[in-house]
Structure formats: structure tokens, C-alpha cells
């Protein structure tokens, strides 16, 4: 610790200000120093003093201190001029320090400020770059903020590294090499930890093996290559590419998106024929994905865009590995976030030389992040103008792009301006459930370089509205009367989710047309439809609309009783509108009509709704009926139980408290020799509340497993409610391990040793 108390005295101008200020009437100047006289006539000494809302410290001689001060084993920073205790970020020389906003104490180790985590050494100095903390690797940007997701480092713009979206620790086989090592308290270590050394060594060995394999593959004869597909005896497949082709060698994974649960889309830089056997998706910190099917798009995207369906997977960091026909492996890391809204039916239209219109359908309310990037733009993620970056992850779009609130599920439209003339673009879309959540890359689409020939505006005729007035009839409105009355020959209606059969067309003024479905045919709800109109001169118009015949869905409801007459309500809705509500002391639900007729009305937001209402002291139930902006009202009543006891509301930054923790872990072996862990908690604990995929065991001494550890069974034991056991499929090598799992937003972890 390099600190020592700075005894600099306030400047003369400040002394004059204090002497002449009636607000500082108790301040006194003595021999060039400032003192504070207490009400008893004595100078404050060896103590902190709150004066006019600011804290000051006076030494044993009663002299006001300034600069760095150690008091009670903690370090504080007092303004060098005024002497008042500082809070938040301060710069001293070239270093930055963080002082607790409530106490003023200098922070060491991991510290959260705003939405970011920072690491301070034990002198309080904020760190940057790649560091090793307690055997894990972290990357801190030039401003000290811990980085997450897949990124290029300022120190290494060639390799892409992945950092866990929650903990920030490096994951995967490729890790950056730290320049400094610390323990969690911020004390600098003389050398990297054994765990990090092992990680770095494994990465370097893997690079050597890949280099050797690449050399061997390129120098061996074609007949010795085991991965070469068989060539048909008749005409060769035009899509098949020889392993020696430079086309294969240059293939890269351009983009990975996760459109929804059980779906992964891959875009390659060049068309390359692949099948299911070429793909493998691993999870460095969890369960690998099981691939069910692999299909490619047709047309210009054939063998370039692949759609993968998988078994259920949890949110985590995954590594996509593709083995090309020449045996070369290409990889890319991606992060899943299934809580974020899913996106489908992305459509783009270049409206004019500088503007594009984008439409898409989301399955939930949330936050959309988007950015347009010129085709053939640089793939560097160095800091530069947005239009020169190709995002690699949803976090990139979140960081560099624009954003908008999606207040409800359904059809959304955005306008992209200031595009360059004759330049094609790719629009990237990412979503998050709430502000501050990590965004997931949901999809992309091409924006043409030229305005499209088909338009909603042809001459002066324009479609101003298209909508469904029921599940069996749609409406089409023009800005003026069509010259000729349209017939079914002029109309085509398409839906991405299935066949559409229209049964007629009706109009009274050639402006508003009604199009009924055929008998016993109905439109789907929560679906996009497009009406195409072909006019007599061959010109075309089109308009997309979204159907919604369903009422809003309410979930995750909770209530906090603030007082006898006030309660705070909270719940999520998949779309906006209004809701009707009443409170009651009866558990007998009213009807939806009764709630609407007798209750009050409140705005309904897509996403979280949080508000406070007045109740009667005996009310125990909150009843609500939601209605969306289309007028779809629920015929059933949702209810939320009002607690009997008065509670404190959750603060925005509050975290669940850990009521119990892991006390000990012991082990034994079954008849097959596989290890069983007996975990003792400090109190009763139900392990079945924990997702099995969230239970992870880490080797801390670079142990080598015979196969991937997997949980066979787990559950409570006869030892008591605070015990549970976990049976694995292997015998663990001797060494140190860490068991880690997540339950109700709280992380539990414990190291143990198998001898």
C-alpha cells in the first residue's frame, strides 16, 4: 500500500470563502489550518464531522484533513481544496479510484458501478486489460469495464475470445493470456494461477495440433483423406467442391443466430455443401446441443445458409464447430438467450436511394436493437463508425446499434435512413426481454442497393391500410378509388404459416374492399399476412398486416402490501392495451363482465407492469381482465393474492438474499466405481428446484476425464432436509474441484477435494 495522508491545507481563496460564509459560522482558521468548533466550544478532533451535508475529518490536533486518509482500516479521499469526503469515481494522477457512494470507502477487488463491473487492486487503482483473478481470466476494456460475450480485444485484434455473459470469465478452448494476476481482494500475485497456466497451455497445444493437422491435410494425397465425400459414378454433383478447392479453404462462419427454442441458423461466407455430420455444437460450461436436423435454403442462399433444429437447450455460451470436406475445422462461439423475444418473417424494402423499410414479427414485448451494415464491410470490431462494423453477437448490435421498445408482440416496422446510394446493406436484429439484459442476435436480412420495382406506392394509388376485421374477413383500403372495380383475379393473399383461401371481394366505393375467406376457412391469430394487388396495367401493390384475435397473456404476478391501504402490484404482459381491475376480500372470482363494469381502468404495457393502488384494509385479492389495443378482451379473470403482512418493496437493484449456503461436500463411490457427492447445506434445501443443466463441476488442477461428467441421479437423502446427493457417470481423478449451481437467481459454489 503506497498511501500516506496528504496534509495539504485549503487554498487561501477557500479560506476567505469559509470565513465570510454564514453557513460555515463554526469554522475557524488557526495558523493556516481550518478547525471546526463544536457546540461545547471545543474543536472537533480525531473524528468525522457532518457539516452542511458533507463529511470532513479532523486529526488529533483538530485540523481539517485533505487528500488520501486512512481511518478505521479503510481509505477515503478528501477533496484537496475543500476537504469534504468524495464519493464515486475520482482520478489521482494517472489512476482512477472508486469510492463507495454511501460510505466513501475506497473499493478493492470486484466493484459494480452502474451496469458494469470493475476490478481494483489493493491500492484501489482501477485495472484494464486481461487479468487473472483467482484462477479465472477476465478482460477489462480501456475504461476498466468487464467485457462479456464474444469480442476482439484491443491487445489482440486477430483472435476472437468469448467471456461468460454472466460472470465475465473466459470460456472455451481459446483464451487470452493475462498480463497480471490477483486474488479476489485485489492483492497482486507473483505469477499466474496454476488453473490459468493450464488453460493457456491447453490452448497453445491445441493450436499446435491444428497447425500440424492443417499441414498434414494439405500435403497428403486425395486418396488418404478420410473425410472426402464419395463421388457419384455418373455425373458429378455441381454443388460438391473438391477438398483442394480454395473455395473450401476460405470458408468462414459469417453469422450464427438463434431464432428461437431448438433453432440455430448458420450463415457461411461462401456456399459449401454440408450435412448433419459436418456440424457439432459444444458447450464449454454445460451440456452440448443435440442436433436433430440440418437443412439449407434454396436459390441464391443454397449451401450458404443452414437451418439447424436441436433438442431443448438452456441459455449458455456454445461453440459451433463445422468440419469442411477437406478436414479443416472452422469454429465460432455464440450465446443463447431464450427469454428474449423471437423474431420471424423479416422483410426489407429499399423505399428510395437513401431509405429502407423493415418489417418483422416478434412473439413477445421487449427491446429491439438493430443496425444496418454495408455489404462487404470490414469484419473488424475495432471501435469505428457503426456502418463499418459487422456485428458478431447480439451484444455488438446492442452496443453499436439503435434501439426501440416493442410494446407488444406482433408486426413491427422500422425505417432506416441515411443509406448510401447504390450500396447494399445487411440489417441485423437483436432482442432483449428488458432494458439492461444481454441481447440475443435473432436474425438478419439483405437491403437491396436499388429501390424495389414493386411498391405500395404506384403513381398516385396507394394501399393505406390492410387488416383483419375478424378471423374470416379482411379489409383493404386505398387512398382513392381504383379506376376499375377489383375482382378476385386482382387479389392474392399469402401467409408464411399456411395456405389462404379467399372466397370473394366486396366494395361500395372502390376505396374500401372487404375480402371474406371461403366457408370453413379461417385466418390464424398471431400471424403475418400479405395482400398482393395486381392492377390492370400490370403494376403491383402490396401490404402486410398482422392478425391478433387473442387477448393479452398475464403471468409472473406478485403483490407487496405497503400499508393497510396500499399495495404494489407487478406482472408481465405479452402486449399492451388496458386492463380492468377490482380488489376484494372474497376468494370467489367475479366474471370478466363484472370486473369491466364495476372496476377501474389502467394502461397495460407490453412487458413488466408495476404500479401502486389503494385498497380496503380487508382486501386479499386483486382481480384483473386484460384487453389489447385491438379490443381483444379476456373472458376469464386473472387473480393475484394480496399478502396479509405489510412488507418492504423490492428496490430496483435488490438481489435475492442467500438464506442457506453449501456447508460441506463429501464423496463416495458406488459399485461401478462412479463417484457420488453428498452435499450438506446450512439449512433445508430442495435440489429439485435447480435445473440439472445448471449444476456444473469444475476441475481446478487440470484433471483429465475419461469422458464428460454427467449427472445420473440427484435428490434428497435420509440424512435430513439439508442434505442432497448427486450421482455421476464416472470416477473423478484425484484433485481439487468446484461444484457450482444457480437457484432462484443465487449462485452457490464450494470447492472440495477427491483424494
N, C-alpha and C positions, 0 to 999 in steps of 0.2 A: 504494500500500500504506500503510494507516494504522497498521500495527503498530508498537509500541515495547515494549521489555522492561519488565515490571512488576516493581519491586524491593520489593514488599510482603513483610514478614517474618512468619513464622508467629506465630500468636496466643500469648499467654502461657500459656494452658492447655495448648496443644500442646507448648510448650517444656518445661513441667513433666513432661508425659507422656513425652517423649523422654528427659529427664534421668533419670527414675525407671525406665525400661523396660530390663530386662536384654537384650531383643532389640536395643536400639539403644545398646549399650555404647560403640560407637566414635563416637557423635555427641557433639559438644561445642558449647557455647554460648559465643560470644565477642562482647561489645559488642552484644548484642541480635540477633546473627545466628547461624545454625546452620552448622557446619562438619562435615566427616567426615574422621576421621583414618585414614589408610591403615595397613597393617601395618608399613610402614617408619617410622612416626611422623610422616610429612608429611601435611598436609591435601590432600585431593583438590582440584585446581584446573584450570580450563579443560577440563573433561571431564564425560562422563556416568558415573554410577556406579550399579550394580545393588546395592541393599541390601534384603535380605529380600523378594526377588521384585519390587521396584518400582524404577523408574528415576528418578534425580534428576540435576540438572545444577548444577555448581559453577562460578562465574565465576573470573577470573584471581586474585581475592583469596581463593578458596576458600569463598565464601559461597553457600549453597544458594539457588537462584532459584525464583521462583513467577510465575504468570500466563503471558502470551504470551512465547515465546522464539524467536529466530531462530538456528539453528545449522546450518552447512554448507549454507546456501541454502534450508533447509526451516524451516517454522514448526511449533512444538509448543506444547501448552498444559499448564502445570504447575499442580497444584492450588494455589489461592490461599492455602490454610491449611497443608496438609501438604507441598506442594512436589513430590509424586510426579507423573510424567507420566501424563496421561489418555489414554484410548482411546475410540473410538466417538463418539457424539453428545454435544456439550456446548453449553450456552447461555451466551452472554456478552452481557449487556444484552438487547436485543430480537432478536438474531440467533442462528441455530443454525449450528454448525460440525461437520464430521465429521473425526475423527482415525483414521488407519489402525489397525486392530485389532492389527496385528503390529508396526508401526514407530512409531506415534504421530504420523506426519507429517500435517499439515493437508492436506485434499483440495481441489483446484480442478478446475473443469471437470466432466465427467460422472463420477459416482460411484455404485457399486451398494452398497446396504445391504439385507440380507435379500433379498426378492424384488423390490424396487423400485429404480429409477434416480432419482438426484437431480442437480441442477446447481448448482455452487458458482461464484461469481465469483472473480476472482483474489485477493480478500481472504479467501476461504474462506467467505463468507456464503451460506447456502442461499437459493435463489431460489424464488419462487412466481409463478403467473400464466402468461400467454402470452409466450413469448420466441422470439427468432430466434437460432439458433446455426448459424453457417457456412452461411447460406442456406436453412435448413430451420426450420419452425415447430413448436414443441412446447408442450404445455400441462402445467403443474405444478399439482397441487391445493394446498389451503391448508396441507397438511403437507409440501409440496415434492415429492411422488411424481409421476413422469412418468405421464401418463394415456395409455391406448390404447383402441382401439375407437371406437364411436360414442357420443358423450356430449354433455350440455349443460354448458356452462361456468358457473361461479359468476358470472363477469363478464357473461355473455350467456345468459340462460335462455330466449331466444326461438329461436335458431338451433341446429341440431344439426350438430356437426362430427365428422369421422372422422379418427382417427390410426392409423397403421400398427400392427398388433398386435405386430410385432417391433421395429421401430426407433423407434416413437413419433412419427415425423414426420407432420405433417398431409398428408392426401391428398385428391384430388377437387377439384372446381371451387370448392367453398365452403370458405374457410379463415378462421380468426380473425386479427385484426390484432394483431401483437405490440406490447408496450409497451416492450420493451428488446431490444437486440441484443448478442451476444457472439461471440467466436471460441471454438474448442473448448477453449482453455486457460483460459477464463473472463474474458478481458480485454474490458471493455465497449467497444462500438463507438459512434461518434458518431451513426450513422444506420443504418436497416435496410439489409440487403444488397440489391443490385440484383435478385437472384432472388426474394426475398420481396416486394419492391416490385412486381415484375411479376406475381406471383401475386395479390396484393391488388388490383392494378389490373384484372386479368382478371376476378376475382370481381365487382368493382364494376361493370364494363362488362356482365357477364352479367346482373346484377340489373337494370340499366337496360333491357337488351334484353327481358328477361322482362316487366318492367313495361309497356314500350311494346307488346309483343305482347299482353299481357293486356288492355290498354286498347283496342287495335285490334280484338281478338276480340269484346269485349263491346259495342263501338259499331258494328260492321259489321252489315249485313243478313244474314239467314239464307242467302240465295242465294249470298252471296260466301264462305261458309265452306267451304273445300275438304275438311275432314275429316268433314263430316256424312254419316252412312250413308244410303244410298238407302232410301226408304220404300216398302214393297210397295204395288202398285196396289190390292190388295184390303184385307182387314182389317189394321190396323197391328199390329205386334208389341207385345204388352203389356209386354215387358221393355225395349223401347227407350225411352231417355229423351232428350228434346229437349236440344240443346246449351244452350238458355237456362234449363233447369231448374236451380233452386237446388240440387237433389239432386246434380247433377254437380259444381257448383262447390264443394260442401262435401266431396267425396270425398277421403279421405287414405289413404295406405298405413299400415295399422294394425300389420301384423306381417309379417316375412319369416323363414321358417325354411328350413333345408337338411336335409331328412330323410336324404339320402344322396347318393352319387355320381350326377351327372346329374339331380338333382331339386332344384327350388326351389318352395316354396309361398308364396303371397301372400294375405294377408287384408286386404280393404278395409274402411273404416269404414262404407260403405253399398254396397248392391247396385248394380252398374254393369255393363252389358253390354259385354264386351270380347272381342277375339280376338287371335290371334298378332301381327297387325300393330300392335297397340297397345303391345306390350312391347319394351323394349330394355334389355340388361344390359351395361354397360360396365365396364372395369377400368382405373382411372387409372394403375396401375403395372404393367400386364401385358396379357394377351390378353383381349379381350372374349368373353363367353359366346355360343355359337351356340344359339339357341332352336330346338328341333325341333317341339314341340307345346305347345299351351295348352288345358287343359280346366278346366271349372268343376264344382263339386259340384252335386248335385241337392237338391231340397227347400228348406229354410229358408236354406241356405247358397249357393243358386244365384246366380251373378254377384257373389258376395261373396268366396268362397274359390276361388282359381285354383291349379291344379297345373301346373307348367311342367317339361317334360323338356328337357334340354340335351345337347350333346356334352360330352365329358370336359372338366373344368376343374380347375385347380390351386388349392391354398389361396391365398387372396389377399383383398383388400378390393375389393368390387364396388359398383356403383351401379345400382339398379333405377329405370328411367325409364318411366313409363306416360303415354301421350298419351290424354287423355279425348276424348269425342265433340265437345266444344266447342273442341278445340285446346289446352286447358290441359294443361301437363305437371306431374305430381307425381313426386317422387323420394324415395328412401330408400336409405341405404348399409347394406350388410351384409357380414359377414366369414364366410368358409368355413373349416372345419376338418375335413377328411375323415378324419383319423386318429382323431377322437373316435368313440365308439360311436354307431351309428344306432339310432333308436327307431321302433317302429311299433305299431299296434293299441293306442293309448291309450284306456283305458276308465275312466270315473268313475262313482261311485255315492254319493249322499248317504245315508249309513247312518242318521243321525239329525239332529236340528236343529243339532248342533254339530260333527259328524264326517263326513268323506268318505273313501272308499276308492278308491285309484288303482291301476290295474294297467297294465303295458306290457311290451313285449318289446324287449330290446336284442340287437344282433348281436355284442357283444363285452363283455369285462370293462372296467371303468373307473370313473369318478367321475360320479355323478348330482347335479345341482343343481336344486332345484325351489322354487317359490314360488307361493302362491295369492293372487290379487288380486281384490278385489270388482269385479264388472261395473259399468261407468260410473265407475271410479275416475279420479282425476286423472292426466293424462298427463305431469305434470311429473316430472323425475328429480332434483329438488332433494332434499337429504337430509331424509327424513321416515320415518315408520313404514313398514315393509315393505308392509303391507296398503294403503297409499295410493299405491303406485308401480306403473306399468305398465312392465315391462322392454322395452327396445328391442333389446337384444343378449343373447347368451349371457353376456357379461361382467357384465351387470347382474344376471342371475339368480345368477351365481357370487358376486357381491359382496353382494347383499342377501338371498339365499335361504338355504335349508337344504341340506345335502349328505348323501350316503350312498355307501358303497362298493358297487359292483356287482362281486361276486367272480367272476361268470361271466356268459356270455351266457344269454339266455332270459327267462323270465317273472319280473317283479319286482313287488312290492306295497309301497305306502307308505300311511300313514294321516295325514290332515290333521286336526288337532284345533283347537279354539277358534274355529270358524267362527261367524259371527253368524247368528242365527235369521232365516229368511225372506230371506236375502241370497244371490244367485247369485255364483259366483266363476269365474275362469279360472285353471287350473293351467298354469304354464309350466315346461317341462322343457329343461334344457341338459346337455350331457355333455362330458367331457374324458377323454383317454386316461390321463393320470397327474395326481397332485396337482401344482398349480402351472402346468399347461398352460392355455392360453386356452380357455375353454368355448365350445362352439357351441350356438346355440339350435336345438333339434331338433323342437320341436312344442308344441302347447297343446291344451287341451280344456276344455269347459264343465262346471262343477259346478252342478247344479240348486239352486234355493233351497229346495226341499222334498224330504224323503226320498222315494225312488222307491217306486212301488207294488209292483214285483217285488222280491223279496229272497231271499237264501239262507236266511233265517230266516222261516218262515211258521208261526205258532203255535209248537208245540214241535218240529216236524220240521225238520231241518237237514241239508244236504249237508256232510259234514265232510271228504270227500276225493274227488277225481276225478283219474285218472291213466291213463297208457298202460302196460300191463304187457308189451306187445310192439307191433310195428308193425301188428298185425292184431287187437288186442283191448284194450279199455279197461275200467277199473274205476270203479264208483260206490259210495260208502259213505255211509250215513246215520247219524245219531246214535242212531236207534232204528228198529225195524221199521215199515215202511209198513203202513197198515191193510189195503190191498189189494195183491196182487202186481202190480207194474208190468209192462206189456206194451210192445211197440214203439209202440203208439198214444200212450203217455205220454211217449215219448222223442224228442227232436230234437237232433242234433249238427251244429254248423256250424263251418266253418273259413274264415278270410279268404282262404286260398290256393287254394281249390277245393272241388269237390263232395265230400260224405261220404256213403257208402252203408253203413249198418249192417245186419247180417244176422240179428240175434236178440238176446235178452236172457235171462240165466240167473241164478237165485238159489236158495239153500237156506234162508235165514233172513229174507228181506225186508229185510235190513240192507245186505248186500254184494251188488251186482249186477255181472255181467260182460257186456259188450256186444261181441260179435265183429263184425268187418267182413264184408261179403259176400265170397264167393270171388273171389280175384284182385284185391281192393281192399285197399290198404294206406294207413296214415297217413304223412304226410310228417314228416321229422325237422326239428327247429328251428322248430316252428310252434305257434301257439296254437289250441286247440280249446275250444269252449264246449258243455257239455251243458245242455239245457233240459228240465226235468221239469214236466209239467202234471198236477196231481193231480185226483182225481175231483170235487172241489168247485170246480174251475176255478182254484185258486190255483197259482202258478208258483214254481219254484225254478230256480236256475242256478248253474253253477260252471265257471270257466275253468281250463284246465291247459295245460302246455307239454310238447311231445314232444321227447325227446332220445334218439336212437338212435346218435349219433355219439360217438366218443372225442374227447378234447381235442386241439387242434392246437397243436403246438410250433413256434416259429420264433425267429429272431434270437438263436440260441445262440452263446455265446462262453465262453472259459476263460482264466484268468490263473494261471500257475504261481507260487505264493508262495514255495515252498521245494521241496526234493526230495520231501517227503512231504505237501505241502498244496497244494490247488488251489481257486481261487474260480470257481464256475460262475454263469452268468447266462443266462436265456432268458425268453421270453414265452409265456403260455398263454391261450387264449381262455376257459377256465373252470377252476374249482378242483376239487380232489379229492385224489388221492395219485399218486405215481409210484414205480416200482421202478427201481433202478439198480445197475450194476456198473461197475468200471473194469478195463481190460485193456491188455496190451501188444500185443494182436493186432488187426489190421485186419479180421479175419473176424468179421462181426456174429453174435452169438448170436441165438437165437429169442426171441420175446416170452415164451414159457413159461419158457425157461431164465433170463431176467432176473428174472421174478417169483419163480421157485422158489429161485434161488441168490443173489439180490441183496438189497439193503436197501430200506427203505421211507421215503419222505419226504413231508411235506404238500405239496400242489400248490396254489398261489394263482392266481386269475384275474388276469392282468396280468403284471407282472415278478416273476420268482423269482430271488433272489440268495442264495447260501449257500456255505459252505466245507466241504470234505470232506478226509479223509485218503486218500492213495493210496500205492501202491508206487512206489519210485523209477523203475522202468522203464515204468510205465503211460503210454500215449499216447492212449487213447480212453476217453470217458465215454459209456456206453450207458444209455438210459432208455426206459421204457414208461409212458405216462400212463394214468390211469383217472379218470373223473369220479365225482361223488357218486352218480350213478345206476347205477354199476357198469359203464359202457361202457369197456372196456379196449381199447387199441390192439393190433392183431395184427401190427404192424410195430415196429421198433426205431429210435428216433432216436439219432444219434451226434453228439458234439461232440469235436473234436480238442483234445488237451491239448498246449500248446506244450512244446518241448524246453528252452527257456531260462527261467530264473527272471525274473519281471517284477514291477514295482510295480503294485498295484491302482489303478484309477481312483478318484480322490476324487470325492465327490458333486457338487462344484462345478467339477470339471475341465472344460476345454474343449479341443477339438482344437487342436493346435499348427499354425501356418501354416508348412509346410516350404518352400513356394515362394510367390512373390508376383508381381504384374504389374510387369515392369521398364519396358516402353515400349509405346506404341501408335502405329503409323504407318498411313497410309491411301493408297489409290489408287482409280482408277475403271475400271470395265470398259467394254466397247464401247458399252453402252447409257447410260453416264454415271452408273450407280449406284455408290455407294461400297463399298469393301471395306476392312476393318480387318485389319491384321496385328498380332497381339498376341504380344509376347515375354515369357515368364515367366523367372524366375530359375533355373528347373530344369525337368526333364521334367514334362509335364502333359498329361493326356488330356482334351480338351474334351468328348468324347462322354460323359463321366461327369456332365456338367452338363445338367440339364433345360433345353431350349431356351426354355421359357416363363420360366425364372428369369434369363435374360440380358436385362438392361434397359439402354437407353441414354437418358441424361437430357440435355436441353439446359440449359445453365447461363446463357445470355444471352437467354432469351426468344425463341429462333428459332421461325419458323413453318414447319411441314412442309406439303408439297403433299398428302401422305397419310400415314397412320400407318406408322411404320417397322416393317418385318417382316424377319425373317431368312429368306433364301432357302436358303443353304447354309452350312455351317461344318465345320471339321475340321482335321486336321494338314496340314503343308506339307512341302516338300522341304528347308526351311531347317534342320530339326532337331527333336528331340522337345520342345524348349522353346517352339516356335512353333505357333500355330494362327491360322487366318483366319476371318473372319465376313463373308459377302456379304449386303448389304441390298438392298431393293427400290426404294430411292430415292437421289437425290443429296442429301446433307445441306447445308443452308445454312452459310455461314461462321460460326464462333463456337466457343465452348468447350463441351465435352461431358464426360459421365462415363459410363464403362462399368462395370456392376456385375453380379455374379453370385454365386450360392451353390453351394458344392460341399462335400459331406460335413460340413455344419454350419459351414463357414467362409465369411465374406464376403470377396470380392475386389472392389476398386474402383480406378479410375485415371482421372484427368482427362486430356484431350487436346484439341488444337486443330485444327480444319479451317480452312484459310485460303482 
